[in-house]
Amino acid sequence: MRIFQRERQRNMQKARAAEEARDRETDETSAAGGIRVNDRRRVVLDDDAAEGVRTREAAAEPQLKPKYVEELEARTRAAEEVATDVQARFEQVRAELRRETDAIRQRLARTADERVQREKAEFIASLLPVLDNLQRAIEAAESDGSSESLLDGLHGTASGFENALNVAGAEPFNALGETFDPELHEAVDTTEVEPERDNTITAEYSRGYTLGGQLLRPARVQVGRARNEN
């Protein structure tokens, strides 16, 4: 390391001596009336200094990216643009689907409400003849006091009411003489019967009805019970 430093100092001393010699020569030439161009630029003999200059020049030059890096960046930008476009389309489709779903839900709700109102109106309209028959029966009984006219009016009222229930989907079922079924019948009381008629319905107090295959109201009945023989 010391040898390198001494060599470096000698080179610098030689450079200064050469520069002083050129200065003297220039002065002499100027005094003699001649013109001589002297390159006064310093000669860099220091290898480390020269390497530093080259490093600075290389750093000042623009660094060009490899071609494959530029291609990857271009592909990345293109992919980002495609993803942005797809996301925008997805948001648009989702918004349209939400609007259509809300519109369908509102339309179905409106249709259901209209159907309920229509069925209610039809049921009420089917009950109006029942009320008409009942009013006529009352008027007939008040006018002549005949039990026959009152009975006819009551029969007409009951028939009209049954027709209204049938239109609404309610159907009566027969219980008298049938075997007691707790799923269809409600036992109000019991009566003593022969052993062969045990658990048989002997009287019907009110009829049972079904609606759409489902029990609407159980029949209120009397059930026979066989006497106990000891």
SULQUI-V644546 format. One line per field, one symbol per residue. ss: DSSP state (~ for helix, > for strand, _ for the rest). psi: psi as a letter, one per 40 degrees, with the letter a starting at -180 (. if undefined). Layout:
BEGIN
ss=???
psi=???
END
This chain:
BEGIN
ss=_~~~~~~~~~~~~~~~~~~~~~~~~~~~~~~_______________~~~~~~~~~~~~~~______~~~~~~~~~~~~~~~~~~~~~~~~~~~~~~~~~~~~~~~~~~~~~~~~~~~~~~~~~~~~~~~~~~~~~~~~~~~~~~__~~~~~~~~~~~~~~~~~~~~~~_>>>>_____>_____>>>>>>>>>_~~~__>>>>>>>_>>>>__>>>>_>>>>>>>>____
psi=dddddddddddddddddddddddddddddddeeihhhhhehhhhehddddddddddddddihhhiiddddddddddddddddddddddddddddddddddddddddddddddddddddddddddddeddddddddddddddddeehdddddddddddddddddddddeehhiihdheihhheddihhdiiihiideehfiheihdiiiiihfeihdhihhihhihiihh.
END
